[in-house]
Amino acid sequence: MNAREPSFVTIASRSARLRQMLTSNELEFLMEAHNGISARIAREAGFKGIWGSGLAISAQYGVRDNNEASWTQVVDTLEFMADASDLPILLDGDTGYGNFNNVRRLVRKLEQRGIAGVCIEDKVFPKTNSFINGEAQPLADIDEFCGKIKAGKDSQTDEHFSIVARVEALIAGWGMEEALKRAEAYRQAGADAILIHSKLSRPDEILEFAREWAGRGPLVIVPTKYYSTPTEVFRKAGISTVIWANHQIRAATSAMQAVVKEIYENQTLVNVEDRIATVNEIFRLQDADEYSEAEERYLSASRASGSAVVLAASRGKGLEAVTTDRPKVMLPIAGKPLLRWLVDAFKKQGVNDITVVGGYRADAIDTAGIKLVVNERHEQTGELASLACAVDGLQNDTVISYGDLLFRSYIVRDLVDSEAAFSVVVDSSSAAESGANQSVRDFAWCSSADDRGLFGNKVLLRRVSSNEADVKGEAPHGRWIGLLNVRGAGCERLQAVMKTLRARPDFDSLDMPALLNALMEAGEEIEVQYVHGHWRGVNDLEDFRRAGDFAHEQTPLAKVDAAGGAAQ
């Protein structure tokens, strides 16, 4: 059997589940989807069924909801949706795409593709969306429409396949009596449920219809216009099923408009990349299980799973007012601890083995997703003493990082992609340009300045100093931001240099710049990755305040919209 052809068991299962939803004593919900990925998203959210919206499917093709997309194109789209999700799909079948014969063929083709049911409306083919000048749209003859229903029911081979009759009399302004008369005729013709539609912003017509209908059969509604009505009202009215009819396509449209506008106006991806779904999330939604295997086949076998060591032993000078009961790395930044921003940024780039060196109030560090080691002498020692607590365990490619950093994701991505044994990130912007605190003193001198118009030129680190007096001579090329990547055999060479430094009497006072300078004195080349801003260090209360603004810029667009209240 072709992999794209669902078995009869799958077909029956889906159609039976939709029929159960229509006839259930509980209020059920269908979520709009218009392609495979939106169908999978609806399933992951927990919905039990999908509405194959005619408006949404036509919109994703970029055509009007006037039967401009052919019924075969719609059915092809449904096939991808059925492949992507095992949920039952009720198709918005417009008028049935023609007369009784078109309906017969449509039902057969839908059953072949595992679609659970179709909803047809009593308007004239070709139809126009009900919310566009609905009063002027003619309705089908009742007997003719009943013939479509009968033809569809006679054509189905699956006893559970459902035909829902959509009554447009209220939309067209024909009144309640006409709506009830049509609904009863359609029920007697064999419709498995009635969809009653209204364009009012209040549910009055729908509730009146439900009272008069008095449970003669399953009743389906689409509250697009009267969305503010509490769902409990529908439940008490005896409604069978609620269709959320177009909200995925509308949400996607809003997000695409915002992102495209941002990219066009700023001519860069930097401002949006951290706020949209990752490429890996798209791979996951595509069910690309073979991707990991492909990585092993096609990517360099020498690239092991990434590791990181985060130096987080300090309380933070100038932050005493907010670190009474926690270390600096646990300060809340835009809703989550500083350390969690750092850990999440590493994990996003495949750096999953993360060791955090704690010290002050190490007991307050959240250890989820990390390994914690403690520098018990943190009050008497410096950064290298903290690194020494973890350095002997280095085996894989490792990023060594200060624990008070926030940065755009591309910075770590590019750093871990470096083939150099040692590489560092240097910010070539001024403190005023980047918004960094003027107290950051890890000045860096390099083999050449940052020429932002050229890429691919190899730049090497020459010296790092936190001594302001050093700056009075040759101007530095930037500031080291606190990220060092160690690759392959570089791990053993770094351990050897650390062993030499440990023998020095002043080892307890040494900082990370001392390690970088010692590596260069030992003959190691340290490649420079220049950046121009796009990071923050948290060194005092002013940095702490500004870090929240920076972090909010990395918040995914969907979360921003949710926090601010999505537009109706």
N, C-alpha and C positions, 0 to 999 in steps of 0.2 A: 504494500500500500504506500502511496506517495506520502512523504512526511508532512505535506501540507494538507492532506485530506484527513480530517478528524474521523475517528471511528464512530459507528452508530451508538456505541455505549456513551461516548463523550457527548454526542448530539442529544441523546435522550436525557442524559444527566443534566445538561444545561437547560434544556427546555422544561424539564420537570422542576428544576429549581426556580425558574422564572414563574411557572404556573403556581408553584407553592407561594411565592411572594405575592402574586396577584390575589390569591384567595385566602391569604393568611389573616388571622384575626388581629395580628400585630401590624402597626404601621411600618411599611418598608420603604426603602430609598434606592433610587437609581441615580448614578452619577454620570454626567456627560463625558464621553470620550470621542476622539475623532481620528485617532491613529494608534499604532501599536504602543508607543511609549506612554501616551495618556491612558490607555487601557490598563497598562501595567501599574501606573501610578494610582489609578482608582482602586485596583486590587490591593496594593500595598497599604493604602489608607484604611482598608477594612470594609469597603463597600461589597455588597453581595451581588450586585448586578450593575450593568452598564446601559446607558441610553446612547444609542448611536445617532447623535443629533444631526439632522439635515443641515441646520444652520452652521454648525461647527465643521462638518465635513466639507461643505461647500466653501466655507471661509478658509480652511487650510489649503484648499486648491486655489484660493484667490478669486473665486467667482461668486456671483450673487446666488441667494437662496431662492432661485426661480426655476429650478430643474435645469440649470445650466451645466451642472455636473450630471453626466448620464447615469442611469441606474446601474450600468455595468461597472462604471468607475466607483460608485458607492459600494457595490458588492465586493470589488477588489480591495477597497479600503477595509471593509469589515473582515475580510479574510486575514489581513495582517493583525487586526485587533483580536480576532479569535485565537490566532497563533500566539500572541503575546500574553494572553490572559485566559484562564479557564472559567472566567465569570460568564454567566448568561448575558446575552446582548439582546436588547429590544431595539430594533431599528425604527427610526423615524422615517417611515416609508412614503412620506408626503401623500399624494393621492393614489398611490399604487402604480404610478408612472404610466397611466393609461386606463384602458377599460378592463373588464373582467379577465380578459385573456392575458394582459400584462401582469395582473395580480397572480394568476395561476403560475406563470413562469417565474415570477419573483419569489413566490413561496418555495417552489422547488429548488431554486438556486440558493436561497437562504438556508434551507435545510441541508443542502450538500456541504455548506461551509460551516455548519455548526452554530448557526444563529438561532436563538431561542424563540424569537417572535418578531412580529412587525406591527407597527401602528400606522393605520391609514386614516386620512382625514377626508371629510365630506365636502371638499371643494372641487373645482374644475381644473383639470390638467391643461397646460402647465400652471403650477401654483405659484403664489408669491407669499413670502413670510407673513404670518398673521398680524404682526405688529406694524406692517407697512400698509396704511390705508385699508384696514380690514373691512370696513363697512361697505366698500365698493367692490369687494371680491364676491363673485357669484358662488352659491352653494350648489352641490350636486343634487339631482333628483333623488328623493329618498329611495324609490324602488331600484333605481340604477345602482346606488351605493350598496343597498342590501344585496344586490346581485354580486358585487365585488366581494363582499364578505363571504357569501355562500360559495363562490368560486374558489376563494382562498382556502376555506375549510375543507372543501371537497378535494383539493389538490394536495393537502399535506399528507405525508406518510407517517409522520411522528405524531402520535396522539396527543402529546403534550405541547406541541408547537402552538403558540398563542397569537391570535389576531385581536388587536386592540382597536376599537373604533373611536376616532377622535371627532367630537362634536364641535363645530365652529359657529353654531347659531348665535351664541352670545357675542362672539367677536364681530360677526357680521351685522349685529344689531337686529336680529330677527326675534329676540325675546325669549323669555323663560319657557313659555308654553311650547314653542317650536323646538327648543333644545330638548325638553323632556320627551316630546313626541318622537323626535329622531333617535334619541338614545334608546327608547323602548323598542323601536323598529329594528335597530341594529342588534340589540340583545336577542330579539326573537330570530334574527337572521343567522345567529350563531357566534356573534362577537364574544370573546372570552372576558373582556373588560371594556369599560367606557372611559375615555379620557375627555373630561369636560374642561374647556379652555376659556379663560377670561383675560381681558387686557386692563381691567381696573386695578388701581393701586390698593384697593381694599378687597377682602375676600367675600364680600356680601353676596355676590351672584353665586359663587361656588358653594357657600354654606346653604343658601336657599335651595340650590339644585340638589345638594346632598340630602336635605330634609325631605324634599319631594320625591327623590329617588328611593329613599327608604330601604336601602340595602338590597335592591333587586339583583344586583350583581356587583362585581368589583369596580371601584371607582378610582381613577387615576387623575392626578392634578399636576400642573406645572406652575409653581408660584413665582415665576420670574418677575412679574409686576408687583405682586402683593407679598414680596419677600419679607417684609417686617412683621408679618403675622406670626405669632408664636406657634411653633410646631404642635404644641399640645392642642391647639384649636382644631387642627386637622385630625388629630387622633380622636378627639371627642366627637367629631363630625362623622366618624366612620369611614374616613378615606382609607383606601387600600394601600396606595403607593404614591409617593412623592418623587417627582423627577426634578433633579437639579440640572437644568437643561443646557447650559452654555457656559459654565463658569471656568472650566479648564481653558477653553479657547480664549476667553476674555482675560484670564489671569496671564496666560502666555503672551497675549498681545501687549498688555501693559508692560510686562517685563522686557519684551523685545524692543518696544518703543523707547524705554528708558535707557537700555544698554546701547542701542544703536546711536541714539542722540549723543550720549556721553562719548562714545568712541569717535563719532564724526567731529564733534566740537573740539576735542582735546587731542585727537590724532595719536592716541596711545591706548594700550590695553591695561596699563598699570592700575588705573582707577577702578576697573570693573572685575579684574580677574579673580580677586578674592571674594567677590560678592555674588558670583554665579556658580552654578553646578560645575564641579570639576569634570574633566574629560573622563576620569575613571568612574565617576558616577554615571555618566552616559554609557560607558562600557557595561557597567553593572545592570542598568536598566535594559540594555540590549541583550542581557543574558549571555554575555561573552565569557562563558566559563573556561574556554580554551585559552583565554588571554594569558593567564599565568604560565601555562605550558609553552605558549609562544615566546614569552619573555625568556624562559630557560633555553629555548632552542636558538633564538635569534640575537639576544643580547649577550654581551661579553660575559663569559663564565667567571671571569676574575672579579666581577662586581658582586660582593657579598652583601648581605642585609646590613643596612646602615646602623650605626650606633652613635650615641651622643653622651657627652659628659657636661653637666650643667653645674657651674660653680655658684652655689646659693647659700653660703654659710653666714653672710653678714646680716646684721640688723638694718643697716643703711644709715649713714651719717646724714643728719638733717631730716630724718624721717622718724625720729624718736616719738613724736606725738601720735603716730598712727601704727607703731609697731610694738606696742606694749605687750600684746599677747600673741604676736605672730612675727615671722621673719618678713623681710621685704618681698620675697617671692610670692607670698600669700596675700599681698594687698589686692583688693578688688579693683579690676579695671574693666569698666563697661560690662559689669555683671558677672565676671568670672575672674579667678585669681590670675595674677601676672604669670605665674608658673604654668598655668593651664594654657594660656595663649602660646607660650613657648613650646610646650609639649605638643599641642595640637599642630603647630606649624611644622615641627619635625616629623610627626607622624604623617602629615599630609604629603610629605616628600619621601615616604618609605623609610624614614629613620625611626625605627620602632623600639630598638633596645636602648633605653634612656636611663642613665645613672645620674642621680642628683646628689651632690655633696652638700649636705646641710650642716648647720652649726647652731647659731642662735635660734632658739625655739624650734629645733628640728622636729619636736613632737607635734607641732602644729602644721607640718607639711602634709598635704594630701598626697598619698603614695599611689593613687590609682594610676596604673599604666606606667609606673616608673620603679626603679630600684633605688632605695635611699641608703647612702652611707653617710657617716657623721664625722666631721672633723671636731674631735673633742677639745682641741686646743685652739678653736677658732678665735678666741679673744686675744691670744698671744701671737697668732700667725697670720700670714698673708695668703694670697691666691694660690701660689705654688704649693704650699702645704696642703691646701684643700685638694688641688689636683693630684697630689701624691697619694691621697686616700683612694683614688680610682685608677691611676695610671698603669699600675701593674697588670690590671685586667684587660687592657686594650688588646684586641686581636683583629677586629674588623675595621673597615673604614670608619673613622670617628670624627664627629664634629665636637669641638670643645667650645663652650659658649659661656659668656657671662649670664647670670640668672636674671638680669633686670632689663632684658631687651624685648622690644616689639619691632616687627619688620614686615614688609610685604613678602609674600610667599616666594617670589622669584629669586630673592636674595639667597635663600637656602637652596632652592632648586639649582641655581647656577653654581653654587659653591660645591655641592655634592657631585655635580656632573664633571667637575674639574678632574683631569687625569694626573695632575701634579701630586707629588708626594706630600707637599705642604702648600696650602693656599689660604689666603686671608681676605677679608672684606675691608676695603678702605673707602671712606666717604670723602669725595673730593669737594663737596659743597662746603660753604662756610657755615658756622654755627647759626648765623642769622637766617641763611637760606633754608637749612634743614629743619630749623626749629629746635635743634638739640641744645642742651644746656651748655652754657659757656664754660662750666667747670670740667667738661670732658677733656682730659689731657693726654690721651694716648695718641700723640702726634706721630704721623708716619712719613718717612722719607722713602721714595721709591726710585727705580731706575729711570722713570720718565713720568711726566705729569699725565693727568687724565685728559686725553683728547677724545671728547665725546663723539666726534665725527668718524672715528676709526675704530674698528673692532677686529679682534683676532691678534693684535700685537701683544707679544709677551712682555709683561711688566713684572719686575721683581722687587720685593721689599728690600730696602737697604738698612733701615734702622727704625726702631720705635722708641719713643721716650715719653714719659709722663712729667718730665722736668721742664717747666716753663722757660727756664734759662736757655735750654737748647734751641728754642725757637728764635732767639735773637740773632742767630747766625743765618744759615741757609733756611729759607722758608719751607715748611713741610708741604707735602703734596696732598695731605688730607689727614684724617683721623681713623685709626683702627677702631672698628665698632665693637669688637669683642667676640668675633667668630673666627675660629681656626679649624680648617679641615685637614685631617691627616689620612693619607691614602696608602694602602698596601704596605710595602716594606717601611714606609715612613713611621709606622707605629713602633717598630723595634728601635729605629734610630732616635725617635723622641724619647723612648724609655731610657736609652743610653745617655742622652743629654741630661735627662732628669736625674739619673744616678750621679752624674758628675756634679750637678748643682746641689744635690742633697749633701754632698761632702763639704760644701762651703759653710763657714761659720755664720754667715748672714742669711742662710736659706729661709729661716722663718719669716723674714721680712720681704722676701722677693715676690714680685708680682708677675703677671702674664707677659708684659713687655720684656722682662728679663729673660724669660724662656725663649721668646722669639729672637732676641738678640743673640742668645747663646746658640741657638740652632744655626743662625747665619755665621757666627764665628766658627762653628764646627764644619762649615763648608756647605751647608744645606741651602738649596734655592727655595725661596718662598714666593710663590706666584701671587700676584695681586688681582683681585676682582674689584674693580672700581664701581661704586654706586654714587648716586647724586641725591642724597636724602633718602626718603622712604623707610626710615627707621626711627626709633626713639629709645633712649635710655632713661631709666627712672632713678635719678640720683638724689632728688630732694622733693620737697612738697610741690614746687611749681611743676617739675617734671611729672609728678604723680597726677596733678590736675590735668595737664595737657595730654597725658597718655590716654585718658578716656576718650578725648576727641579723636585721636589717631586710631584707637581701636574701633570706634564706631564706623570709621571709614572702611573697615574691613568686614563689617557685618553683612551677611548675604542679603540681597535685595528683598527676597521673600520675607525674611524676618523683620526687616525694617518696615515693610508694608503691614505685616501683622501687628507689630508693636504700635504703629501709628493709626491703625484702623483702616482696613481696606475700603476703597471706594465701592459704593453699591452700584 
